[in-house]
Amino acid sequence: MGPSTADVRRRYAEADLVLAKNFNDLPDHIAVEMEFMHFLCAEELRALEEGNLQESTRRREMQLEFLREHLKPWVDRFAECILRSTSSSFHKSAAILLKTFVKSESEHFEGHGSQ
């Protein structure tokens, strides 16, 4: 529960996301962080559908910042560690998907002039 965890909690609050009261895991667990990215994408789409360009842009910027500051710096190392340490095809596939997602999102934002 260090500075990264506190920053993640702050970002969840800024995005109006509240963790369930019975949530017992760390807020910066990879599964929670990926769910947060999903939440931000869904909120961006909702805002677009409602014609709220300002809110859509805000959610997109939140995605970019979270990707840059919380996922991109360590996901490759994390995924490589999983790939080296398991024989489980499920976990290997999940690690590859995680790396692919972060790389794809990074390239997407770079390609749209958001960096």
N, C-alpha and C positions, 0 to 999 in steps of 0.2 A: 504494500500500500504506500508507494512512494509518490514522487511528483507526477509521474506519468499517469498513475491511477487518478490522482486528484484532477489533473487536466482533462482526462476522459470524462470524469463525472461532470465537470464544468461544461464541457461541450454537449453532453447529453441534456443538461438543464437548459442551455442556450437554444437547443433544438426543440424544447418542450417535450422531451422524452423522459418518462419516469419509469424506473425499474420497479418491477413488482415487489411488494413488501416481503414476500416469501423468497425472493431471489437471494441465494446464498453464495454465488460464485463471485469472483473478482470482476469489477466492471470493465477491466481492460483485458478480459479473456478474449481470445481470438474469435470465438463464436459470437460473443456479444458485440465486438467491434464490427464484425461482418453484418450482423443484424442491424447495427446502427447505419452502416452504409446503405443497406436495403431500405431502411426507414427514410433516409434522406432522399434517395432516388424516388421513392413512392410519393414523398411530399413535394418534390420538384414536379413530378408529373401531375399531381393533384392541382398544384398552383397553376401550371400551364393550362390544364383543362378548364380552370376557372377564369382564365385570362389575367391572372395576377403575375405579370412578368417580373415585378420587383421581388416577390416572394420566391418565385422560381429561381431567379438569379441568386438570391440569398442561400437557398438550399444547395444549389450547385457549388457555390463558393465554399460552403461548409464541407461538402464532399471533397473538394480539392484540398482544402487545408488538412482534413483528417487523413486523407490518403498520403499527403506529403509528410506530415508530422508524426503519424501514428502507425501507418502500415508499411509504407515504402522503406523506411530505414531498417527494418528488421525481418520482414516477411521472407525474403529469399534465404537468409541464414536459417530461420525457423523451419522452412520447408525442406531445405537441404538436410538439416538435422533429422527430421522425420524420415526422409528418404533413406538415409544411412542407417537409421536405428531400428527400422521395422521390416518385417517380412510380410506384413498385412497388405494385401492389394487394395483394400479399402482405404487405409491410411495413406498409402503411397499415392493413390488417385486423388484423395482430398488435398494432399500437399501440392501436387501438380496443378490442380484446379486453383488453389489459392495463389500460387506463383503466377499462373496465367492471368487470373483476374486482376491482380495488382498491376502486372505489366500492361495489360490491355487498357485498364483505366488510366494509367499514367500516360500511355501513348495517345489515348483519346483526348485527354485534357491538353497535352502538348500540341496535338494536331488542330485544336480549336483555339489556340492562342490564349489559353487560360493559365499558363505558367509564366 
